Amino acid sequence: MPEQLWLPGLEAPPTPTDGLFFAIFPDASTATGIAKLAQQLCGETRSKSKPLAAGRLHVTLVHLGNFAGGLPQARVEAAMRAAASIRMKPFTVEFDKLVSFAGKPRPRPGPLVLGGDDGLVGLHALHDALGLALQDAGFGDRAVMPSTSFTPHVTLAYGMPPLPPRPIESVCWNVREFALVHSLLGRTRHIALARWPLVGAE
């Protein structure tokens, strides 16, 4: 019996089930306020989109990949080693505008997020430090270098109609820790695998 031919590309790759990323989270009071703002905006636009729940609000610092069938343990351990090497003092973040990530050039629904400028310097510094630490931990091309584009934001809702950027009353909180997060893709659940306090240099 002749061997069955197999051509690359004919079989669909496995569907990712698990994501891994570093993130910071607002404190409970701030998260509640952001969730109320998201709910208000969904109502104003008469969008059918649902605002993200307070417990899911976060800023992604570095995304480490999506995987099928669970997280690779070696990658999780390397990420933890990288995180443990970070030495930064706590800092304050300030988001002061609404930004639409709707599709371009042809407008289509997309995420509506909190954005900012000068008030996000600390996030850029932490992002860059993690990128260098990940490279040292052997992440190779998955490491995020300081030159890589990074747009800190908090997603409020997905599938929102395109909106022009507009200023808002500042949303601030003190960042005292960051976390390594396991995302259960498609199940709207995040699990913090470990957290590291920001305590400054020794």
The 8 nearest C-alpha neighbors of each residue, nearest first, counted from 0:
[[1, 2, 3, 4, 5, 6, 7, 9],
 [2, 0, 3, 4, 5, 6, 7, 9],
 [3, 1, 4, 0, 5, 6, 7, 9],
 [2, 4, 1, 5, 0, 6, 7, 9],
 [3, 5, 2, 6, 1, 7, 9, 0],
 [6, 4, 3, 7, 9, 10, 8, 2],
 [5, 7, 9, 8, 4, 10, 3, 11],
 [8, 6, 9, 5, 10, 11, 4, 12],
 [7, 9, 10, 6, 11, 12, 5, 13],
 [8, 10, 7, 6, 11, 5, 12, 4],
 [11, 9, 8, 12, 7, 6, 5, 13],
 [10, 12, 9, 13, 8, 14, 7, 6],
 [13, 11, 10, 14, 8, 15, 67, 9],
 [14, 12, 67, 15, 11, 68, 66, 16],
 [13, 15, 67, 16, 12, 66, 11, 68],
 [16, 14, 67, 66, 65, 17, 13, 184],
 [17, 15, 67, 184, 66, 68, 183, 14],
 [16, 18, 183, 66, 184, 65, 182, 69],
 [19, 17, 65, 182, 181, 64, 66, 184],
 [18, 20, 181, 63, 180, 64, 182, 62],
 [21, 19, 62, 63, 180, 61, 179, 22],
 [20, 22, 179, 61, 60, 178, 180, 59],
 [23, 21, 59, 60, 58, 178, 177, 20],
 [22, 24, 177, 58, 57, 178, 59, 25],
 [23, 25, 57, 26, 58, 56, 22, 177],
 [26, 24, 30, 29, 27, 172, 57, 23],
 [25, 27, 29, 28, 30, 24, 172, 173],
 [28, 26, 30, 29, 31, 25, 53, 54],
 [27, 29, 31, 30, 26, 32, 25, 33],
 [28, 30, 32, 31, 26, 27, 25, 33],
 [31, 29, 53, 33, 27, 32, 28, 25],
 [30, 32, 34, 28, 29, 33, 53, 27],
 [31, 33, 29, 35, 30, 34, 36, 28],
 [34, 32, 36, 30, 35, 31, 37, 29],
 [33, 35, 37, 31, 53, 36, 32, 30],
 [36, 34, 38, 32, 37, 33, 39, 31],
 [37, 35, 33, 39, 34, 38, 40, 32],
 [38, 36, 34, 40, 155, 50, 35, 39],
 [37, 39, 35, 41, 36, 50, 40, 34],
 [38, 40, 36, 42, 37, 41, 35, 43],
 [41, 39, 43, 37, 42, 38, 36, 44],
 [40, 42, 38, 46, 44, 39, 43, 45],
 [41, 43, 45, 39, 40, 44, 38, 46],
 [44, 42, 40, 45, 41, 39, 46, 38],
 [43, 45, 46, 41, 42, 40, 160, 159],
 [46, 44, 42, 43, 41, 47, 40, 48],
 [45, 47, 44, 48, 41, 159, 42, 160],
 [46, 48, 49, 45, 41, 159, 158, 42],
 [49, 47, 46, 158, 157, 159, 50, 156],
 [48, 50, 156, 51, 47, 41, 157, 38],
 [51, 49, 156, 37, 38, 155, 52, 48],
 [50, 52, 156, 155, 55, 49, 53, 34],
 [51, 53, 54, 55, 34, 50, 56, 31],
 [52, 54, 30, 34, 31, 55, 56, 51],
 [55, 53, 52, 56, 30, 27, 51, 57],
 [54, 56, 53, 52, 57, 51, 189, 188],
 [57, 55, 53, 54, 153, 30, 24, 51],
 [58, 56, 24, 153, 23, 55, 59, 22],
 [57, 59, 153, 23, 22, 152, 60, 151],
 [60, 58, 22, 61, 21, 57, 23, 20],
 [59, 61, 22, 21, 126, 58, 62, 23],
 [62, 60, 21, 20, 59, 63, 126, 143],
 [63, 61, 20, 64, 19, 21, 60, 59],
 [64, 62, 20, 19, 61, 141, 65, 18],
 [63, 65, 19, 62, 18, 66, 20, 141],
 [66, 64, 18, 17, 15, 19, 67, 16],
 [65, 67, 15, 17, 16, 18, 70, 69],
 [68, 66, 15, 16, 69, 14, 13, 17],
 [67, 69, 16, 66, 70, 17, 15, 13],
 [70, 68, 17, 67, 66, 71, 16, 18],
 [69, 71, 72, 17, 66, 68, 75, 18],
 [72, 70, 74, 73, 75, 69, 66, 76],
 [71, 73, 75, 74, 70, 76, 77, 69],
 [72, 74, 76, 75, 71, 77, 78, 70],
 [75, 73, 77, 72, 76, 71, 78, 70],
 [74, 76, 72, 78, 73, 77, 79, 71],
 [75, 77, 79, 73, 78, 74, 72, 80],
 [78, 76, 74, 80, 79, 75, 136, 73],
 [79, 77, 81, 75, 76, 80, 74, 82],
 [78, 80, 82, 76, 81, 77, 83, 75],
 [81, 79, 77, 83, 78, 82, 76, 84],
 [80, 82, 132, 78, 133, 79, 84, 83],
 [83, 81, 79, 84, 80, 85, 78, 129],
 [82, 84, 80, 81, 85, 79, 195, 86],
 [83, 85, 82, 81, 86, 80, 132, 129],
 [86, 84, 82, 83, 87, 128, 129, 81],
 [85, 87, 199, 200, 84, 198, 197, 88],
 [88, 86, 199, 197, 198, 200, 85, 89],
 [87, 89, 199, 198, 197, 90, 86, 200],
 [90, 88, 175, 197, 174, 87, 198, 173],
 [89, 91, 174, 173, 121, 88, 92, 175],
 [90, 92, 173, 172, 174, 93, 171, 89],
 [93, 91, 119, 118, 171, 172, 173, 94],
 [92, 94, 171, 118, 170, 169, 119, 95],
 [95, 93, 115, 170, 114, 169, 113, 96],
 [94, 96, 169, 115, 167, 166, 168, 93],
 [97, 95, 166, 167, 114, 165, 115, 113],
 [96, 98, 113, 165, 164, 112, 114, 166],
 [97, 99, 164, 112, 111, 114, 113, 96],
 [100, 98, 111, 101, 162, 161, 110, 112],
 [99, 101, 110, 109, 111, 102, 98, 112],
 [102, 100, 109, 108, 161, 99, 107, 110],
 [101, 103, 107, 106, 105, 109, 100, 104],
 [104, 102, 105, 106, 101, 107, 100, 161],
 [103, 105, 106, 102, 107, 101, 161, 100],
 [104, 106, 103, 102, 107, 101, 108, 161],
 [107, 105, 102, 103, 104, 101, 161, 108],
 [106, 108, 102, 101, 105, 109, 161, 160],
 [107, 109, 160, 158, 159, 101, 161, 102],
 [108, 110, 101, 158, 159, 100, 157, 102],
 [111, 109, 157, 100, 156, 158, 159, 101],
 [110, 112, 99, 156, 155, 98, 154, 100],
 [113, 111, 154, 155, 153, 98, 97, 152],
 [112, 114, 97, 153, 152, 96, 94, 98],
 [115, 113, 152, 96, 94, 97, 98, 112],
 [114, 116, 94, 95, 96, 118, 119, 117],
 [115, 117, 118, 119, 114, 120, 94, 95],
 [118, 116, 119, 120, 115, 93, 92, 94],
 [117, 119, 93, 92, 116, 120, 115, 94],
 [120, 118, 122, 92, 117, 121, 116, 93],
 [119, 121, 123, 122, 118, 117, 124, 116],
 [122, 120, 124, 123, 119, 90, 125, 92],
 [123, 121, 125, 119, 124, 120, 126, 151],
 [122, 124, 126, 120, 121, 125, 127, 119],
 [123, 125, 121, 127, 122, 126, 128, 120],
 [126, 124, 128, 122, 127, 123, 129, 121],
 [125, 127, 123, 129, 60, 124, 128, 122],
 [128, 126, 145, 130, 124, 129, 125, 123],
 [129, 127, 125, 131, 130, 126, 124, 132],
 [130, 128, 132, 126, 127, 131, 133, 125],
 [129, 131, 143, 127, 133, 144, 142, 128],
 [130, 132, 134, 128, 133, 129, 144, 135],
 [131, 133, 81, 129, 135, 134, 130, 128],
 [134, 132, 136, 130, 135, 81, 142, 131],
 [133, 135, 142, 131, 138, 137, 136, 132],
 [134, 136, 132, 133, 137, 131, 138, 81],
 [137, 135, 133, 134, 77, 81, 138, 132],
 [138, 136, 134, 135, 139, 133, 77, 142],
 [139, 137, 134, 141, 142, 133, 136, 140],
 [140, 138, 141, 137, 142, 134, 133, 136],
 [139, 141, 142, 138, 143, 134, 137, 144],
 [142, 140, 138, 139, 143, 63, 134, 64],
 [143, 141, 134, 130, 138, 133, 140, 139],
 [142, 144, 130, 147, 141, 145, 131, 61],
 [143, 145, 130, 146, 147, 131, 142, 127],
 [146, 144, 127, 147, 143, 130, 131, 126],
 [145, 147, 144, 148, 143, 127, 149, 130],
 [148, 146, 144, 145, 143, 149, 127, 130],
 [147, 149, 146, 150, 145, 144, 143, 151],
 [148, 150, 151, 147, 123, 126, 60, 146],
 [149, 151, 152, 148, 114, 123, 115, 60],
 [152, 150, 149, 58, 114, 122, 119, 153],
 [153, 151, 114, 113, 58, 112, 150, 154],
 [152, 154, 113, 112, 58, 57, 155, 56],
 [153, 155, 112, 156, 111, 152, 113, 110],
 [156, 154, 112, 37, 111, 51, 50, 153],
 [157, 155, 50, 51, 111, 110, 154, 49],
 [156, 158, 110, 159, 109, 48, 111, 155],
 [159, 157, 109, 108, 110, 48, 160, 156],
 [158, 160, 108, 109, 157, 110, 111, 48],
 [161, 159, 108, 162, 109, 107, 158, 101],
 [162, 160, 101, 99, 108, 106, 159, 107],
 [161, 163, 99, 160, 164, 98, 101, 111],
 [162, 164, 165, 99, 161, 98, 97, 160],
 [165, 163, 98, 97, 162, 99, 96, 166],
 [164, 166, 97, 96, 163, 167, 98, 162],
 [167, 165, 96, 95, 97, 168, 164, 169],
 [168, 166, 96, 95, 169, 165, 97, 170],
 [167, 169, 95, 170, 166, 96, 94, 171],
 [168, 170, 95, 94, 167, 93, 171, 96],
 [169, 171, 94, 93, 95, 168, 172, 29],
 [172, 170, 93, 92, 169, 94, 91, 173],
 [171, 173, 91, 92, 174, 25, 29, 93],
 [174, 172, 91, 90, 175, 92, 89, 171],
 [175, 173, 90, 89, 91, 176, 172, 92],
 [174, 176, 89, 197, 196, 173, 90, 177],
 [177, 175, 196, 197, 195, 174, 194, 178],
 [176, 178, 23, 195, 194, 22, 196, 21],
 [179, 177, 194, 22, 21, 193, 180, 23],
 [178, 180, 21, 193, 192, 191, 20, 194],
 [179, 181, 191, 20, 190, 192, 19, 21],
 [182, 180, 19, 190, 18, 189, 191, 183],
 [183, 181, 189, 18, 17, 184, 188, 19],
 [184, 182, 17, 188, 186, 189, 16, 185],
 [185, 183, 16, 186, 17, 182, 18, 187],
 [184, 186, 187, 183, 16, 188, 182, 17],
 [185, 187, 184, 188, 183, 182, 189, 16],
 [188, 186, 185, 183, 184, 189, 182, 55],
 [187, 189, 183, 186, 182, 190, 184, 55],
 [188, 190, 182, 181, 183, 180, 191, 187],
 [189, 191, 181, 180, 192, 182, 188, 183],
 [190, 192, 180, 193, 179, 178, 181, 189],
 [193, 191, 179, 180, 190, 181, 194, 178],
 [194, 192, 179, 191, 178, 195, 180, 79],
 [193, 195, 178, 177, 179, 176, 196, 192],
 [194, 196, 176, 177, 178, 197, 193, 83],
 [197, 195, 176, 175, 198, 177, 194, 89],
 [196, 198, 176, 175, 89, 88, 87, 199],
 [197, 199, 88, 196, 87, 89, 86, 200],
 [200, 198, 88, 87, 86, 197, 201, 89],
 [201, 199, 86, 87, 198, 88, 85, 197],
 [200, 199, 86, 198, 87, 88, 85, 197]]
